[in-house]
Amino acid sequence: MLIDIMTDRVITRVPHEDRYRLCSSRLTVAEMTAATVAIGNRIDGDTIHTAAWMPGRNWDQTPYEPLFTRAARRDHALSAMFFGLLLWTVFAGHEADWASDHYEFPGQPLGTRVYFRIYRRRNR
């Protein structure tokens, strides 16, 4: 589950869904799976992630390379957006509960989302 901290609501849809669908349609199932598995492996066991810092600057020879070369057709801005949207879907579908919002550091907008693992008391 993914919760928007600002509204305290469960997120049920992907923003910019049209771009998400367009970019994901340009990838094979194997490419999409490799990217989502890489993201899942990265977040498992951790408690905080900043979206723009996660993939690193060089995507060559990584599961993220097709996001730039094929999905976004070498458009840097679109590939960054698509990575963020893919990340969003992985957090939303993750077995752990996560919350997300935009933040500043130090006093300057990060321009990206920060994700926090949340621990909630569950009814027994």
Backbone as CSV, one residue per row, in Angstrom:
resi,resn,N_x,N_y,N_z,CA_x,CA_y,CA_z,C_x,C_y,C_z
1,MET,0.844,-1.174,0.000,0.000,0.000,0.000,0.893,1.242,0.000
2,LEU,0.436,2.263,-0.692,1.148,3.540,-0.760,0.190,4.647,-0.335
3,ILE,0.636,5.457,0.630,-0.190,6.540,1.159,0.452,7.877,0.822
4,ASP,-0.348,8.819,0.353,0.120,10.180,0.131,0.083,10.898,1.476
5,ILE,1.235,11.348,1.948,1.318,11.978,3.263,0.499,13.260,3.325
6,MET,0.505,14.039,2.258,-0.194,15.322,2.263,-1.696,15.150,2.462
7,THR,-2.278,14.138,1.827,-3.724,13.933,1.919,-4.111,12.814,2.879
8,ASP,-3.132,12.000,3.307,-3.363,10.833,4.159,-4.324,9.847,3.498
9,ARG,-4.235,9.747,2.183,-5.100,8.829,1.429,-4.265,7.761,0.745
10,VAL,-4.860,6.591,0.608,-4.211,5.513,-0.126,-4.213,5.875,-1.604
11,ILE,-3.078,5.703,-2.226,-2.940,6.016,-3.647,-3.426,4.816,-4.453
12,THR,-4.360,5.070,-5.334,-4.964,3.973,-6.089,-4.739,4.072,-7.594
13,ARG,-4.132,5.155,-8.046,-3.893,5.286,-9.487,-2.514,5.890,-9.734
14,VAL,-2.029,5.654,-10.921,-0.729,6.190,-11.325,-0.952,7.564,-11.946
15,PRO,-0.232,8.592,-11.497,-0.360,9.894,-12.159,0.238,9.818,-13.559
16,HIS,-0.154,10.707,-14.414,0.348,10.731,-15.792,0.206,9.351,-16.439
17,GLU,-0.938,8.745,-16.224,-1.159,7.375,-16.686,-0.958,7.219,-18.191
18,ASP,-1.283,8.241,-18.959,-1.105,8.157,-20.404,0.372,7.976,-20.772
19,ARG,1.250,8.720,-20.121,2.685,8.575,-20.393,3.224,7.247,-19.878
20,TYR,2.724,6.826,-18.735,3.136,5.537,-18.184,2.788,4.408,-19.148
21,ARG,1.565,4.426,-19.642,1.133,3.376,-20.585,1.920,3.428,-21.890
22,LEU,2.157,4.627,-22.417,2.922,4.758,-23.647,4.326,4.190,-23.481
23,CYS,5.015,4.614,-22.439,6.395,4.145,-22.222,6.446,2.651,-21.949
24,SER,5.561,2.161,-21.110,5.596,0.734,-20.800,5.230,-0.108,-22.021
25,SER,4.441,0.427,-22.935,4.079,-0.326,-24.146,5.276,-0.515,-25.079
26,ARG,6.301,0.291,-24.917,7.497,0.196,-25.748,8.520,-0.809,-25.223
27,LEU,8.235,-1.384,-24.063,9.152,-2.349,-23.456,8.620,-3.764,-23.595
28,THR,9.523,-4.720,-23.615,9.104,-6.116,-23.576,8.723,-6.465,-22.141
29,VAL,8.042,-7.573,-21.988,7.692,-8.039,-20.647,8.976,-8.276,-19.845
30,ALA,9.985,-8.841,-20.474,11.255,-9.107,-19.785,11.930,-7.821,-19.325
31,GLU,11.900,-6.783,-20.150,12.509,-5.498,-19.771,11.758,-4.852,-18.605
32,MET,10.451,-4.891,-18.685,9.633,-4.306,-17.621,9.841,-5.080,-16.314
33,THR,9.863,-6.393,-16.422,10.074,-7.229,-15.244,11.444,-6.979,-14.630
34,ALA,12.473,-6.898,-15.454,13.832,-6.666,-14.944,13.912,-5.347,-14.182
35,ALA,13.287,-4.303,-14.703,13.317,-2.999,-14.028,12.553,-3.047,-12.714
36,THR,11.378,-3.659,-12.715,10.587,-3.703,-11.483,11.243,-4.598,-10.429
37,VAL,11.864,-5.694,-10.857,12.571,-6.568,-9.912,13.761,-5.817,-9.313
38,ALA,14.497,-5.080,-10.144,15.643,-4.298,-9.640,15.189,-3.273,-8.605
39,ILE,14.079,-2.617,-8.878,13.541,-1.647,-7.916,13.120,-2.361,-6.638
40,GLY,12.392,-3.463,-6.779,11.947,-4.221,-5.615,13.112,-4.689,-4.752
41,ASN,14.165,-5.170,-5.399,15.352,-5.602,-4.651,15.999,-4.443,-3.917
42,ARG,15.952,-3.291,-4.526,16.567,-2.106,-3.920,15.811,-1.638,-2.683
43,ILE,14.484,-1.753,-2.690,13.708,-1.227,-1.571,13.486,-2.250,-0.467
44,ASP,13.600,-3.535,-0.762,13.384,-4.551,0.267,14.364,-4.354,1.414
45,GLY,13.835,-4.315,2.610,14.661,-4.185,3.794,15.037,-2.764,4.160
46,ASP,14.760,-1.801,3.299,15.074,-0.405,3.589,13.836,0.323,4.103
47,THR,14.052,1.546,4.593,12.935,2.297,5.151,12.717,3.660,4.509
48,ILE,13.653,4.132,3.704,13.494,5.446,3.067,14.227,5.459,1.730
49,HIS,13.610,6.096,0.746,14.212,6.236,-0.581,13.806,7.562,-1.204
50,THR,14.731,8.194,-1.866,14.463,9.391,-2.653,14.476,8.972,-4.115
51,ALA,13.363,9.158,-4.794,13.175,8.610,-6.134,14.304,8.957,-7.103
52,ALA,14.658,10.213,-7.203,15.646,10.628,-8.203,17.050,10.122,-7.890
53,TRP,17.307,9.756,-6.657,18.640,9.283,-6.288,18.798,7.779,-6.482
54,MET,17.699,7.075,-6.679,17.743,5.617,-6.715,18.433,5.018,-7.936
55,PRO,18.135,5.467,-9.136,18.700,4.736,-10.276,20.160,5.068,-10.562
56,GLY,20.665,6.133,-9.994,22.017,6.572,-10.319,22.034,7.344,-11.627
57,ARG,23.171,7.900,-11.965,23.281,8.724,-13.180,23.513,7.904,-14.443
58,ASN,24.212,6.809,-14.331,24.553,6.003,-15.504,23.695,4.744,-15.535
59,TRP,22.790,4.670,-16.494,21.894,3.526,-16.608,22.434,2.473,-17.576
60,ASP,23.586,2.714,-18.180,24.164,1.755,-19.132,24.371,0.402,-18.460
61,GLN,24.000,-0.647,-19.177,24.178,-2.025,-18.717,23.470,-2.310,-17.386
62,THR,22.348,-1.618,-17.152,21.534,-1.877,-15.964,20.110,-2.209,-16.437
63,PRO,19.285,-2.710,-15.550,17.888,-2.961,-15.937,17.128,-1.694,-16.311
64,TYR,17.702,-0.517,-15.986,17.033,0.749,-16.295,17.375,1.277,-17.690
65,GLU,18.382,0.728,-18.319,18.796,1.215,-19.635,17.652,1.218,-20.652
66,PRO,16.829,0.151,-20.743,15.712,0.183,-21.705,14.667,1.260,-21.403
67,LEU,14.611,1.721,-20.160,13.671,2.797,-19.839,14.060,4.057,-20.599
68,PHE,15.356,4.277,-20.742,15.869,5.441,-21.475,15.887,5.186,-22.979
69,THR,16.484,4.063,-23.397,16.699,3.836,-24.832,15.433,3.477,-25.587
70,ARG,14.572,2.654,-24.987,13.389,2.177,-25.715,12.107,2.878,-25.255
71,ALA,11.854,2.860,-23.952,10.582,3.409,-23.456,10.478,4.907,-23.697
72,ALA,11.549,5.647,-23.395,11.524,7.105,-23.527,12.210,7.588,-24.793
73,ARG,12.697,6.649,-25.593,13.367,6.991,-26.855,14.445,8.062,-26.678
74,ARG,15.280,7.846,-25.655,16.447,8.677,-25.333,16.100,10.102,-24.889
75,ASP,14.904,10.287,-24.425,14.485,11.568,-23.869,14.756,11.521,-22.356
76,HIS,15.722,12.311,-21.900,16.126,12.264,-20.493,14.984,12.604,-19.539
77,ALA,14.240,13.644,-19.855,13.141,14.053,-18.972,12.059,12.976,-18.912
78,LEU,11.715,12.414,-20.057,10.683,11.384,-20.088,11.154,10.110,-19.388
79,SER,12.413,9.741,-19.555,12.903,8.533,-18.884,12.905,8.718,-17.367
80,ALA,13.240,9.913,-16.903,13.205,10.181,-15.459,11.762,10.107,-14.948
81,MET,10.832,10.686,-15.704,9.432,10.629,-15.305,8.944,9.186,-15.295
82,PHE,9.286,8.438,-16.332,8.833,7.050,-16.409,9.424,6.226,-15.265
83,PHE,10.700,6.433,-14.956,11.285,5.723,-13.815,10.493,6.055,-12.548
84,GLY,10.181,7.323,-12.344,9.414,7.725,-11.167,8.039,7.084,-11.121
85,LEU,7.396,6.972,-12.259,6.078,6.343,-12.314,6.178,4.842,-12.077
86,LEU,7.207,4.217,-12.633,7.424,2.794,-12.405,7.720,2.545,-10.930
87,LEU,8.533,3.398,-10.359,8.839,3.313,-8.940,7.556,3.418,-8.115
88,TRP,6.724,4.360,-8.484,5.428,4.580,-7.822,4.626,3.279,-7.809
89,THR,4.550,2.597,-8.947,3.753,1.366,-9.022,4.370,0.253,-8.177
90,VAL,5.700,0.198,-8.127,6.354,-0.830,-7.312,6.078,-0.578,-5.832
91,PHE,6.215,0.659,-5.383,5.910,0.962,-3.982,4.446,0.672,-3.671
92,ALA,3.542,1.036,-4.566,2.114,0.823,-4.329,1.773,-0.663,-4.236
93,GLY,2.481,-1.500,-4.966,2.209,-2.931,-4.947,3.075,-3.724,-3.983
94,HIS,3.964,-3.058,-3.280,4.894,-3.736,-2.381,4.155,-4.320,-1.184
95,GLU,4.674,-5.406,-0.643,4.034,-6.048,0.514,4.077,-5.185,1.768
96,ALA,5.081,-4.328,1.880,5.164,-3.406,3.017,4.333,-2.164,2.711
97,ASP,3.968,-1.447,3.756,3.233,-0.189,3.591,4.232,0.951,3.468
98,TRP,3.978,1.850,2.523,4.854,2.989,2.260,4.025,4.261,2.202
99,ALA,4.675,5.381,2.500,4.056,6.698,2.364,5.007,7.561,1.544
100,SER,4.472,8.587,0.903,5.298,9.403,0.028,4.812,10.841,-0.001
101,ASP,5.769,11.745,-0.259,5.448,13.156,-0.428,6.658,13.850,-1.044
102,HIS,6.506,15.129,-1.349,7.610,15.973,-1.829,8.186,16.726,-0.638
103,TYR,9.507,16.908,-0.619,10.165,17.587,0.492,11.203,18.566,-0.014
104,GLU,11.733,19.343,0.924,12.806,20.291,0.625,14.065,19.864,1.363
105,PHE,15.221,20.205,0.781,16.499,19.892,1.429,17.568,20.791,0.888
106,PRO,18.289,21.485,1.652,17.873,22.277,2.817,17.179,23.530,2.321
107,GLY,15.918,23.593,2.476,15.111,24.735,2.076,14.846,24.853,0.582
108,GLN,15.351,23.907,-0.202,15.138,23.895,-1.647,14.321,22.659,-2.012
109,PRO,13.323,22.798,-2.875,12.543,21.619,-3.271,13.455,20.564,-3.915
110,LEU,13.255,19.328,-3.517,14.033,18.233,-4.102,13.628,17.969,-5.550
111,GLY,12.381,18.262,-5.896,11.910,17.995,-7.253,11.671,16.524,-7.502
112,THR,11.529,15.772,-6.441,11.308,14.332,-6.542,10.552,13.882,-5.306
113,ARG,10.018,12.686,-5.356,9.288,12.148,-4.207,10.229,11.401,-3.277
114,VAL,9.880,11.431,-2.002,10.585,10.650,-0.997,9.588,9.617,-0.467
115,TYR,10.038,8.379,-0.389,9.202,7.273,0.072,9.704,6.783,1.421
116,PHE,8.765,6.563,2.347,9.069,6.089,3.691,8.295,4.816,3.964
117,ARG,8.972,3.833,4.511,8.252,2.651,4.956,7.548,3.018,6.251
118,ILE,6.281,2.646,6.349,5.520,2.950,7.554,5.115,1.653,8.242
119,TYR,5.055,1.739,9.528,4.673,0.586,10.341,3.405,0.965,11.077
120,ARG,2.371,0.203,10.809,1.085,0.497,11.424,0.624,-0.716,12.215
121,ARG,-0.043,-0.432,13.305,-0.598,-1.526,14.101,-1.762,-2.142,13.338
122,ARG,-1.684,-3.402,13.165,-2.740,-4.107,12.438,-3.689,-4.792,13.445
123,ASN,-4.976,-4.824,13.077,-5.946,-5.528,13.930,-5.653,-7.017,13.893
124,ARG,-5.828,-7.652,15.017,-5.586,-9.107,15.076,-6.885,-9.856,15.104
